């Protein structure tokens, strides 16, 4: 099975030695996305809602570059520096995804790259 590297300028460029996504067959492994604005590579300004939306927008761009959509995600991992934001993530997620929703984990972490409050990665099947 061949490996295909997925890259798009519609999502932040990798800030380390990794790819935005890697596709093996029909499975796409999406790297973690934090709320970076692709054009500036700076964290989005605004509240937690703006951060969560930016992360979903970044994930959507990588999904589309791989030939899919957010609704093709089979597994979503959400990392939050404060789980008090979990209900907000749920509310916003309903706007970006339609049922049936992907399998998911939400994990509280001490810190994330660049001081972000949220990061998400995913596995997509196209």
Backbone torsions as a table, in degrees:
resi	resn	phi	psi	omega
1	UNK	NA	133.2	-177.1
2	UNK	-86.7	156.0	179.7
3	UNK	-106.9	134.5	177.6
4	UNK	-123.2	129.3	177.2
5	UNK	-87.9	130.0	179.8
6	UNK	-100.9	131.0	178.8
7	UNK	-145.4	141.5	176.6
8	UNK	-148.2	146.0	174.9
9	UNK	-85.4	1.2	177.4
10	UNK	-84.2	-4.8	175.6
11	UNK	-129.1	160.3	180.0
12	UNK	-58.0	142.5	175.0
13	UNK	-70.2	154.1	179.8
14	UNK	-58.5	137.9	179.1
15	UNK	-102.7	21.7	178.8
16	UNK	-165.5	-169.3	-178.4
17	UNK	-82.2	71.7	177.7
18	UNK	-153.4	167.9	178.3
19	UNK	-102.3	155.6	176.0
20	UNK	-60.6	-38.0	176.5
21	UNK	-161.8	157.5	176.4
22	UNK	-131.4	131.9	-178.6
23	UNK	-110.6	126.9	173.0
24	UNK	-120.4	112.6	-176.9
25	UNK	60.7	-123.5	179.8
26	UNK	-99.2	4.6	-179.3
27	UNK	-102.6	131.8	179.9
28	UNK	-119.4	125.8	178.0
29	UNK	-101.7	111.6	-177.9
30	UNK	-93.3	128.4	176.5
31	UNK	-67.5	162.2	178.6
32	UNK	-60.9	139.5	176.2
33	UNK	-117.2	131.1	171.5
34	UNK	-107.4	172.0	-173.8
35	UNK	-78.6	57.0	175.4
36	UNK	-88.1	139.6	173.9
37	UNK	-81.5	122.9	-174.8
38	UNK	-55.5	-39.8	-174.9
39	UNK	-70.3	-30.9	-175.4
40	UNK	-110.8	-18.2	-174.9
41	UNK	59.1	27.3	175.2
42	UNK	-110.6	154.6	175.7
43	UNK	-61.6	141.7	177.9
44	UNK	-60.1	143.8	175.3
45	UNK	-85.7	151.0	179.0
46	UNK	122.2	-173.4	-175.2
47	UNK	-83.0	-171.7	-178.2
48	UNK	-62.5	-35.1	178.0
49	UNK	-59.6	-44.1	178.6
50	UNK	-61.8	-38.9	179.3
51	UNK	-65.3	-46.4	-178.7
52	UNK	-63.1	-44.7	179.4
53	UNK	-61.8	-40.3	179.6
54	UNK	-63.2	-40.6	178.4
55	UNK	-63.5	-45.2	178.3
56	UNK	-63.5	-38.5	177.2
57	UNK	-63.2	-41.3	178.3
58	UNK	-64.2	-45.4	177.8
59	UNK	-60.7	-42.4	-179.9
60	UNK	-59.3	-42.7	-179.4
61	UNK	-62.0	-41.2	179.3
62	UNK	-69.7	-40.9	176.4
63	UNK	-57.3	-46.5	-178.6
64	UNK	-65.1	-37.9	178.0
65	UNK	-63.8	-26.1	179.2
66	UNK	-91.5	2.6	178.3
67	UNK	90.0	17.9	-179.4
68	UNK	-131.4	-158.7	178.8
69	UNK	-146.2	172.2	177.0
70	UNK	-56.3	-32.9	-178.8
71	UNK	-72.6	-6.0	174.3
72	UNK	-91.5	-2.5	178.8
73	UNK	-70.7	126.7	178.1
74	UNK	-91.1	-32.6	-176.7
75	UNK	-141.7	128.1	179.1
76	UNK	-122.3	130.5	174.1
77	UNK	-111.8	131.0	-179.6
78	UNK	-118.6	128.2	178.9
79	UNK	-115.7	124.4	-178.5
80	UNK	-125.9	138.0	176.1
81	UNK	-78.8	-12.8	175.7
82	UNK	-147.0	112.5	-177.1
83	UNK	-68.8	-4.6	174.0
84	UNK	-61.4	-22.3	-179.2
85	UNK	-85.9	-0.6	-177.7
86	UNK	-57.2	-45.2	178.0
87	UNK	-61.3	-36.5	177.5
88	UNK	-63.6	-44.2	177.8
89	UNK	-59.1	-43.8	178.3
90	UNK	-58.4	-46.4	-178.6
91	UNK	-62.3	-45.1	-178.6
92	UNK	-69.5	-37.6	-179.6
93	UNK	-58.3	-36.9	179.5
94	UNK	-62.7	-24.4	177.9
95	UNK	-79.5	-29.1	-175.6
96	UNK	-94.1	-24.5	-176.7
97	UNK	-119.7	154.4	171.4
98	UNK	-118.9	159.7	-179.7
99	UNK	-68.7	147.3	0.8
100	UNK	-78.0	137.6	-178.2
101	UNK	-74.6	157.1	178.7
102	UNK	-71.5	162.5	168.0
103	UNK	-63.0	153.5	-172.6
104	UNK	-155.8	153.4	170.5
105	UNK	-132.2	144.3	173.5
106	UNK	-123.5	124.3	-171.9
107	UNK	-126.4	129.8	174.6
108	UNK	-83.3	130.1	-178.3
109	UNK	-128.2	159.4	-178.4
110	UNK	-74.2	-38.4	179.8
111	UNK	-159.6	163.4	179.1
112	UNK	-133.7	162.9	-179.6
113	UNK	-55.2	144.4	176.7
114	UNK	58.8	18.5	179.2
115	UNK	76.0	16.1	178.7
116	UNK	-64.6	154.6	177.9
117	UNK	-98.8	-11.2	-177.9
118	UNK	-147.0	144.0	172.5
119	UNK	-144.4	145.8	176.9
120	UNK	-138.5	143.1	169.9
121	UNK	-130.6	169.8	-173.3
122	UNK	-157.1	164.0	169.6
123	UNK	-122.1	127.5	-176.4
124	UNK	-121.1	146.8	175.4
125	UNK	-121.2	123.4	-178.5
126	UNK	-117.2	NA	NA
